[in-house]
Amino acid sequence: MKFATKYAVWILFFAALGIRLWAITLDDVLSAWDEQYHAVVAKNLGVNPLRPLLLPTDPLPNPEAMWVAQHVWLHKQPLFLWLMSGSLGLFGLKVWAVRLPSVLLGALLSVLVYKTGKNLGRPRTGWMAGILVAISAFGLLLTNGKYPTDHNDIAFAFFITAGIWAWSRYTKNPSWRNIVLLGAATGCAVLTKWLLGFWLLGLFGLYGLWKKELGEALFWKKIAGVSLVALLIFVPWNVYVFSAFPVEAAKEWAYNGAHFFHSLEGHAHPWYYHTLQMESIFSPGAILLLSVGMGVSFASRDKAWLSLAVAWLLLLVFFSLAATKMMSFMYMAVSPAALLIGRAFEKGWEMTASRRRGRWVLSVGMFLFFAMTARWWEVQKTTQQESTFRTERKHFTRLFHRVGKESETGKWVFYNLPMHALPLALFYTDGTAYARILTSEERAQCLRKGLVPIDVKETYGLSGSEDQ
């Protein structure tokens, strides 16, 4: 089979695109954790792209509020939210519009994985890796918003992969154009999920180390070039937020730094959690295949593959040492992981070239691995499984969608509703919302500011449960 065909890119792109479009239509209710908060902030950025707000107004400010109830929302860097905001601006307040940027980025990500493998001299490896990323149930559930950090991690993985692709071009042609591309991808990655985007600079540095370029002035000029382009992209926003929102920015800076040393929000897991998580991102057997892929890369002495394998392993060690561990953290490096798995399969294919039985066994094993990576039955079950909680969220979605369309809600303050439904009120209406019951003094304070407090339970007869 000829893998370096002009059709491979289009086949992969449209297959990945179609799968993702299917996935986002399985559930038309915003997911109850990160997705709905991202959607609300993106909606408000459509009003003013320089004011990332969760609550459009905050008549009852609480400086101690967590990120799920803050007025100014700096919990994430803004690039992926701007993309989401643009989609909402084009298509309106629709759930699929919230997810559409992740659909497009995920499909492009699969193509970049293939092109990276091709640039590194392994088009068959790139093809298999691109398919793995395209069909992964884990990636589809992130795109659907069902896993925490959802669209943020899809965008982050895309920009990291774009940087790896630019670096793979550099290994073939060490031009300044590719340096600029790598710097732009690094800057966009940082503007999506903060300083871990500089992992790309580490990959570049490792390649320079193996090439014995660290003693050359030109190498350090290129490091400076990558850094400068990246800084030009992400520094202006962060300087701005520290100037415009100094208290909130300082609070989030400290909170981000605490992730490494403290287990936050109950995300404490054993040190090997992220290693095991690779079998969720892909399939059972992924840990073995990653080990084989790294072994093959080390044995080949190919400096580019060696750099990619070591960089991925160092990232795994970093996350394993961090106190806060979340299921999607290692998805940022899904592309090098897929390439290493593809490298293992390609090596097996080469070793069984003259062994008919061995080739048959390998083919069956590959089919099972790809099928278990896809697990589309799991995607459908996870997105459509009925429960009391899901039914309740449907009720609140219909309620606030109707209220937002029928009423002028810009001066309304909704209160006394379940915490999980608060973002639904913020997304579908122009009012603000508090989950708690407001005191008589707080209601009077709202009225003095020209705002109308609305008791959701009393007015609409819905309260729901707090169970999530």
Backbone hydrogen bonds, N-H to C=O, Kabsch-Sander energy under -0.5 kcal/mol:
donor,donor_aa,acceptor,acceptor_aa,energy
3,F,1,M,-0.7
5,T,3,F,-1.4
8,A,5,T,-0.7
11,I,7,Y,-2.7
12,L,8,A,-2.5
13,F,9,V,-2.6
14,F,10,W,-2.5
15,A,11,I,-2.0
16,A,12,L,-2.6
17,L,13,F,-2.6
18,G,14,F,-2.5
19,I,15,A,-2.3
20,R,16,A,-1.9
21,L,17,L,-2.5
22,W,18,G,-2.0
23,A,19,I,-2.1
24,I,20,R,-2.2
25,T,21,L,-0.7
25,T,22,W,-0.7
26,L,23,A,-1.2
36,Q,31,S,-1.1
37,Y,33,W,-0.9
37,Y,34,D,-0.5
38,H,34,D,-2.5
39,A,35,E,-2.5
40,V,36,Q,-1.8
41,V,37,Y,-2.3
42,A,38,H,-2.5
43,K,39,A,-2.3
44,N,40,V,-2.2
45,L,41,V,-2.0
46,G,42,A,-1.0
46,G,43,K,-0.8
47,V,44,N,-1.0
48,N,44,N,-1.6
51,R,48,N,-2.2
53,L,51,R,-1.2
54,L,71,H,-2.7
55,L,70,Q,-0.7
55,L,71,H,-0.7
65,A,62,N,-2.1
69,A,66,M,-2.2
73,W,52,P,-3.5
74,L,72,V,-0.7
77,Q,192,T,-0.5
79,L,191,L,-2.3
82,W,78,P,-2.5
83,L,79,L,-1.9
84,M,80,F,-2.0
85,S,81,L,-2.7
86,G,82,W,-2.3
87,S,83,L,-1.8
88,L,84,M,-2.4
89,G,85,S,-2.3
90,L,86,G,-1.8
91,F,87,S,-2.6
92,G,88,L,-2.3
94,K,92,G,-2.3
98,V,94,K,-1.4
99,R,95,V,-1.3
100,L,96,W,-1.3
102,S,99,R,-0.6
103,V,99,R,-1.6
104,L,100,L,-2.2
105,L,101,P,-2.7
106,G,102,S,-2.4
107,A,103,V,-2.0
108,L,104,L,-2.3
109,L,105,L,-2.5
110,S,106,G,-1.6
111,V,107,A,-1.3
112,L,108,L,-2.5
113,V,109,L,-2.0
114,Y,110,S,-1.8
115,K,111,V,-2.6
116,T,112,L,-2.2
117,G,113,V,-2.2
118,K,114,Y,-2.1
119,N,115,K,-2.6
120,L,116,T,-1.9
121,G,118,K,-1.7
122,R,117,G,-3.0
126,G,122,R,-2.6
127,W,123,P,-2.4
128,M,124,R,-2.3
129,A,125,T,-2.6
130,G,126,G,-2.7
131,I,127,W,-2.0
132,L,128,M,-2.2
133,V,129,A,-2.2
134,A,130,G,-2.2
135,I,131,I,-2.3
136,S,132,L,-1.2
137,A,373,T,-2.8
140,L,136,S,-1.9
141,L,137,A,-2.4
142,L,138,F,-1.7
143,T,139,G,-2.2
144,N,140,L,-1.9
145,G,142,L,-0.9
146,K,141,L,-2.2
147,Y,141,L,-0.9
150,D,147,Y,-1.7
152,N,149,T,-1.0
153,D,149,T,-2.0
153,D,150,D,-0.6
154,I,150,D,-1.6
155,A,151,H,-2.3
156,F,152,N,-2.2
157,A,153,D,-2.6
158,F,154,I,-2.1
159,F,155,A,-2.4
160,I,156,F,-2.5
161,T,157,A,-2.5
162,A,158,F,-2.8
163,G,159,F,-2.0
164,I,160,I,-2.2
165,W,161,T,-2.7
166,A,162,A,-2.3
167,W,163,G,-2.6
168,S,164,I,-2.5
169,R,165,W,-1.9
170,Y,166,A,-1.9
171,T,167,W,-1.9
172,K,168,S,-0.7
172,K,169,R,-0.8
173,N,169,R,-2.5
175,S,173,N,-3.1
179,I,175,S,-1.2
180,V,176,W,-2.4
181,L,177,R,-2.2
182,L,178,N,-2.3
183,G,179,I,-2.5
184,A,180,V,-2.6
185,A,181,L,-2.3
186,T,182,L,-2.2
187,G,183,G,-2.6
188,C,184,A,-2.4
189,A,185,A,-2.3
190,V,186,T,-2.4
191,L,187,G,-2.1
192,T,189,A,-1.1
193,K,189,A,-2.6
194,W,190,V,-2.1
196,L,193,K,-0.7
197,G,194,W,-2.0
198,F,195,L,-2.1
199,W,196,L,-1.9
200,L,197,G,-1.5
201,L,198,F,-0.5
202,G,198,F,-1.4
203,L,199,W,-2.0
204,F,200,L,-2.1
205,G,201,L,-2.3
206,L,202,G,-2.5
207,Y,203,L,-2.0
208,G,204,F,-2.0
209,L,205,G,-2.2
210,W,206,L,-2.5
211,K,207,Y,-1.8
212,K,209,L,-1.3
213,E,208,G,-2.8
214,L,208,G,-0.5
216,E,213,E,-2.3
220,W,216,E,-1.2
221,K,217,A,-1.8
222,K,218,L,-1.9
223,I,219,F,-2.2
224,A,220,W,-2.3
225,G,221,K,-2.1
226,V,222,K,-2.6
227,S,223,I,-2.4
228,L,224,A,-2.7
229,V,225,G,-2.2
230,A,226,V,-2.1
231,L,227,S,-2.9
232,L,228,L,-2.3
233,I,229,V,-1.0
233,I,230,A,-0.8
234,F,230,A,-2.1
235,V,231,L,-2.3
238,N,234,F,-1.4
239,V,235,V,-2.7
240,Y,236,P,-2.3
241,V,237,W,-2.6
242,F,238,N,-1.5
243,S,239,V,-1.3
244,A,240,Y,-3.3
245,F,241,V,-2.7
249,A,245,F,-2.7
250,A,246,P,-2.1
251,K,247,V,-2.0
252,E,248,E,-2.2
253,W,249,A,-2.3
254,A,250,A,-2.1
255,Y,251,K,-2.1
256,N,252,E,-2.8
257,G,253,W,-1.9
258,A,254,A,-1.4
259,H,255,Y,-0.6
259,H,256,N,-1.1
260,F,257,G,-0.8
261,F,257,G,-0.6
262,H,258,A,-2.5
264,L,262,H,-0.8
267,H,264,L,-1.9
268,A,266,G,-1.3
269,H,267,H,-0.5
273,Y,270,P,-2.0
276,L,272,Y,-2.2
277,Q,273,Y,-2.0
278,M,274,H,-0.7
278,M,275,T,-1.0
279,E,276,L,-1.7
280,S,277,Q,-1.2
281,I,277,Q,-2.2
282,F,278,M,-2.0
286,A,283,S,-2.1
289,L,285,G,-2.3
290,L,286,A,-2.9
291,S,287,I,-2.0
292,V,288,L,-2.3
293,G,289,L,-3.0
294,M,290,L,-2.4
295,G,291,S,-2.3
296,V,292,V,-2.8
297,S,293,G,-2.1
298,F,294,M,-2.7
299,A,295,G,-2.6
300,S,296,V,-2.0
301,R,297,S,-0.8
301,R,298,F,-0.7
302,D,297,S,-0.6
303,K,301,R,-0.6
306,L,302,D,-2.8
307,S,303,K,-2.1
308,L,304,A,-2.3
309,A,305,W,-2.4
310,V,306,L,-2.4
311,A,307,S,-2.5
312,W,308,L,-2.1
313,L,309,A,-2.2
314,L,310,V,-2.6
315,L,311,A,-1.9
316,L,312,W,-2.0
317,V,313,L,-2.2
318,F,314,L,-2.4
319,F,315,L,-2.4
320,S,316,L,-1.9
321,L,317,V,-1.7
322,A,318,F,-1.4
323,A,260,F,-2.4
324,T,259,H,-2.3
325,K,267,H,-2.6
325,K,323,A,-0.6
329,F,326,M,-1.6
331,Y,328,S,-1.8
332,M,329,F,-1.1
333,A,330,M,-1.5
334,V,331,Y,-2.0
337,A,333,A,-1.7
338,A,334,V,-2.5
339,L,335,S,-2.4
340,L,336,P,-2.2
341,I,337,A,-2.1
342,G,338,A,-2.7
343,R,339,L,-2.2
344,A,340,L,-1.8
345,F,341,I,-2.2
346,E,342,G,-2.6
347,K,343,R,-2.2
348,G,344,A,-2.1
349,W,345,F,-2.4
350,E,346,E,-2.4
351,M,347,K,-2.3
352,T,348,G,-1.4
353,A,350,E,-1.2
355,R,352,T,-1.5
356,R,354,S,-0.6
359,R,355,R,-2.7
360,W,356,R,-2.0
361,V,357,R,-2.5
362,L,358,G,-2.4
363,S,359,R,-2.3
364,V,360,W,-2.2
365,G,361,V,-2.4
366,M,362,L,-2.8
367,F,363,S,-2.4
368,L,364,V,-2.4
369,F,365,G,-2.3
370,F,366,M,-2.7
371,A,367,F,-2.5
372,M,368,L,-2.5
373,T,369,F,-1.7
374,A,370,F,-2.1
375,R,371,A,-2.6
378,E,375,R,-1.1
379,V,375,R,-1.5
380,Q,376,W,-2.3
381,K,377,W,-2.2
382,T,378,E,-2.9
383,T,379,V,-1.9
384,Q,380,Q,-1.6
385,Q,381,K,-1.5
391,T,387,S,-2.4
392,E,388,T,-2.2
393,R,389,F,-2.2
394,K,390,R,-2.0
395,H,391,T,-1.9
396,F,392,E,-2.2
397,T,393,R,-2.4
398,R,394,K,-2.5
399,L,395,H,-2.6
400,F,396,F,-2.6
401,H,397,T,-2.0
402,R,398,R,-2.2
403,V,399,L,-2.8
404,G,400,F,-2.5
405,K,401,H,-1.4
406,E,402,R,-2.2
407,S,403,V,-2.0
409,T,407,S,-1.1
412,W,409,T,-2.1
413,V,452,V,-2.7
414,F,432,T,-2.6
415,Y,454,I,-2.3
416,N,436,R,-1.8
417,L,435,A,-1.0
421,A,418,P,-1.3
422,L,418,P,-0.7
422,L,419,M,-1.0
425,A,421,A,-1.7
426,L,422,L,-1.8
427,F,423,P,-2.3
428,Y,424,L,-2.2
429,T,425,A,-1.3
432,T,412,W,-2.1
434,Y,414,F,-2.5
438,L,436,R,-0.5
443,R,439,T,-2.5
444,A,440,S,-2.2
445,Q,441,E,-2.3
446,C,442,E,-2.0
447,L,443,R,-2.2
448,R,444,A,-2.2
449,K,445,Q,-1.0
449,K,446,C,-0.7
450,G,447,L,-1.8
451,L,446,C,-2.6
452,V,411,K,-3.6
454,I,413,V,-3.3
455,D,453,P,-0.5
456,V,415,Y,-2.8
456,V,454,I,-0.8
457,K,416,N,-0.9
459,T,455,D,-3.0
460,Y,456,V,-2.6
461,G,457,K,-1.3
462,L,456,V,-0.8
